[in-house]
Amino acid sequence: MSTLPTVISVGTAVPPHPVRQEEAKEFARGVFGSSHAEIDRLLTVFDHAAIETRYFSRPREWFEEPHSFAERNRIYAEVAGELAESAIRSCLEGTGVKPSDIDQLIFVSSTGIATPGIDAHLFNRLNMKPTLKRTPVWGLGCAGGAAGLARAWEGARAFPESLVLLVAVECCGLTFRPEDTSRSNLVATSLFADGASAVLVAGDRSKFAGRIEGPVIVDAMSVTWPDSLSVMGWEVEEDGLKVVFSKEIPQLVRQRLRPEVDRFLARRGLQVRDVDTFVAHPGGRKVLESYRDALDIPAAKLQTSADILRQYGNMSSATVLFVLERELEKSHRYGSWGLLTSLGPGFSLEMVLLRFGEPEHEGWSSRFGSGEPEFHRTKQGESVE
C-alpha cells in the first residue's frame, strides 16, 4: 500500500452565462473604443487569446453598468457558495464519500472577500462535521489551485487517516470595472472567466483509501521571486479590484521557470524528459507558449491546458484543476510522472509532482497493450476489462 496521499476525484462547475469570444470582443469595443484611438489593433488580443467560450455569473447587460465594491462582493459571496457547492458535489459523486466524512476543507479564492468565509457557508450548506478543519487561502491568484493542492497533500501526510477537500472558486468577471479603460483591463477582459473546482485527497490510512482512482501526490514546492510584487495582482479601488498585469510575464516565464522546475524534479532524481504529463495553468496563449519554450517540450504536451483555455478561458486558481480533471479522464502509462504547475502574484510558482500508479498500491488497475502497462481510472464498483 502506498504511503502517499492520493487524488481520489476532481469536480468542476461553471455559472450559467456562456459568452463567445466574438461577443466579448464587440462588448470590449463599446467599452474601450472611445478611450483608445488604436482600438482595432488593441482588440486583436481577443483573436490571439486562443479562447472560444467563457462562462460568467451575470448576463452581459450587468457588465455595461457601474457597480460598487459592496455590490460586487455581495454577488461574489452568493455565487461563490453556489459554484463551490456544485463543484464539491460533482467531485464526491460516485466516490462513496459524504460531505460529513471530510476532515479538512481548504478554500481558495482571490476575487472576493467574506467573513465568515465561504468555507463556513459551505460547512452549513453541506452539513459537514463540527470538527471540520477550515483553511481559507486568499491572495494567491492563478497560483492558488496548485498551492491548495500542495496544502491538501501536506494535510493528508500529517494526518494519514484524513480526507482533505480542496475547493477553488473564482468570479473574475465580477471584478470587471467599465470605468477602467487601461490596457491591463482590456487584456483581462479578453482572458478572465468564472468557475470552481474541487479535489478530494485521501491520506493512505483513511477509511476510503482502498477506493482510490487517481494519482498519488509525491512532492510539492513553492517559489517566490524577490522584487516582483508589481508583476500581477489587484489594486483596491473605490468600486472594486483593479487588475495588475505586466507585459513582461511571458519573458519572465522563459527566463525563470526552467531552473526552478529542474531543481524541483532533481529532488526526486528526475528531469523534464522523465515527465509524461504536464498539468499547467493556462494563464493565456502566450504563457503556454512560454512554458513550451522554457521547458523545451512539444506543444502536444500542453494540449490539455490549451483545450481548457479554449473552452473556459482563465478562471484564475480554479483553471489548473479543470486541466487535472481532464487529464484524469485519460489513460496514463502505469508509473508515469505528472507535473502540475501554476504561476501567480508574488511573483510566484507552485509545483506539484504526481505519479500515475505505484506497484504496491491497491486501488490501481493496469491494462497491457503492446508491452506497456497503462493506468486507468475506474469508478467505484467497476472493473477494467
C-alpha positions, 0 to 999 in steps of 0.5 A, spaced: 500 500 500 502 506 498 504 511 503 502 517 499 496 521 499 492 520 493 487 524 488 481 520 489 476 525 484 476 532 481 469 536 480 468 542 476 462 547 475 461 553 471 455 559 472 450 559 467 452 565 462 456 562 456 459 568 452 463 567 445 469 570 444 466 574 438 461 577 443 466 579 448 470 582 443 464 587 440 462 588 448 470 590 449 469 595 443 463 599 446 467 599 452 474 601 450 473 604 443 472 611 445 478 611 450 483 608 445 484 611 438 488 604 436 482 600 438 482 595 432 489 593 433 488 593 441 482 588 440 486 583 436 488 580 443 481 577 443 483 573 436 490 571 439 487 569 446 486 562 443 479 562 447 472 560 444 467 560 450 467 563 457 462 562 462 460 568 467 455 569 473 451 575 470 448 576 463 452 581 459 447 587 460 450 587 468 457 588 465 455 595 461 453 598 468 457 601 474 457 597 480 460 598 487 465 594 491 459 592 496 455 590 490 460 586 487 462 582 493 455 581 495 454 577 488 461 574 489 459 571 496 452 568 493 455 565 487 461 563 490 457 558 495 453 556 489 459 554 484 463 551 490 457 547 492 456 544 485 463 543 484 464 539 491 458 535 489 460 533 482 467 531 485 464 526 491 459 523 486 460 516 485 466 516 490 462 513 496 464 519 500 459 524 504 460 531 505 460 529 513 466 524 512 471 530 510 476 532 515 479 538 512 476 543 507 481 548 504 478 554 500 481 558 495 479 564 492 482 571 490 476 575 487 472 576 493 472 577 500 467 574 506 467 573 513 465 568 515 468 565 509 465 561 504 468 555 507 463 556 513 457 557 508 459 551 505 460 547 512 452 549 513 450 548 506 453 541 506 452 539 513 459 537 514 462 535 521 463 540 527 470 538 527 471 540 520 478 543 519 477 550 515 483 553 511 481 559 507 487 561 502 486 568 499 491 572 495 494 567 491 491 568 484 492 563 478 497 560 483 492 558 488 489 551 485 496 548 485 498 551 492 491 548 495 493 542 492 500 542 495 496 544 502 491 538 501 497 533 500 501 536 506 494 535 510 493 528 508 501 526 510 500 529 517 494 526 518 494 519 514 487 517 516 484 524 513 480 526 507 482 533 505 477 537 500 480 542 496 475 547 493 477 553 488 472 558 486 473 564 482 468 570 479 473 574 475 468 577 471 465 580 477 471 584 478 470 587 471 470 595 472 467 599 465 470 605 468 477 602 467 479 603 460 487 601 461 490 596 457 491 591 463 483 591 463 482 590 456 487 584 456 483 581 462 477 582 459 479 578 453 482 572 458 478 572 465 472 567 466 468 564 472 468 557 475 470 552 481 473 546 482 474 541 487 479 535 489 478 530 494 485 527 497 485 521 501 491 520 506 493 512 505 490 510 512 483 513 511 477 509 511 476 510 503 483 509 501 482 502 498 477 506 493 482 510 490 482 512 482 487 517 481 494 519 482 498 519 488 501 526 490 509 525 491 512 532 492 510 539 492 514 546 492 513 553 492 517 559 489 517 566 490 521 571 486 524 577 490 522 584 487 516 582 483 510 584 487 508 589 481 508 583 476 500 581 477 495 582 482 489 587 484 489 594 486 483 596 491 479 601 488 473 605 490 468 600 486 472 594 486 479 590 484 483 593 479 487 588 475 495 588 475 498 585 469 505 586 466 507 585 459 513 582 461 510 575 464 511 571 458 519 573 458 519 572 465 516 565 464 522 563 459 527 566 463 525 563 470 521 557 470 526 552 467 531 552 473 526 552 478 522 546 475 529 542 474 531 543 481 524 541 483 524 534 479 532 533 481 529 532 488 526 526 486 532 524 481 528 526 475 528 531 469 523 534 464 524 528 459 522 523 465 515 527 465 509 524 461 504 529 463 504 536 464 498 539 468 499 547 467 495 553 468 493 556 462 494 563 464 493 565 456 496 563 449 502 566 450 504 563 457 503 556 454 507 558 449 512 560 454 512 554 458 513 550 451 519 554 450 522 554 457 521 547 458 523 545 451 517 540 450 512 539 444 506 543 444 502 536 444 504 536 451 500 542 453 494 540 449 490 539 455 491 546 458 490 549 451 483 545 450 481 548 457 483 555 455 479 554 449 473 552 452 473 556 459 478 561 458 482 563 465 478 562 471 484 564 475 486 558 481 480 554 479 483 553 471 489 548 473 484 543 476 479 543 470 486 541 466 487 535 472 480 533 471 481 532 464 487 529 464 484 524 469 479 522 464 485 519 460 489 513 460 496 514 463 502 509 462 502 505 469 508 509 473 508 515 469 510 522 472 505 528 472 507 535 473 502 540 475 504 547 475 501 554 476 504 561 476 501 567 480 502 574 484 508 574 488 511 573 483 510 566 484 510 558 482 507 552 485 509 545 483 506 539 484 509 532 482 504 526 481 505 519 479 500 515 475 500 508 479 505 505 484 506 497 484 504 496 491 498 500 491 491 497 491 486 501 488 490 501 481 488 497 475 493 496 469 491 494 462 497 491 457 497 493 450 503 492 446 508 491 452 506 497 456 502 497 462 497 503 462 493 506 468 486 507 468 481 510 472 475 506 474 469 508 478 467 505 484 464 498 483 467 497 476 472 493 473 477 494 467 476 489 462 
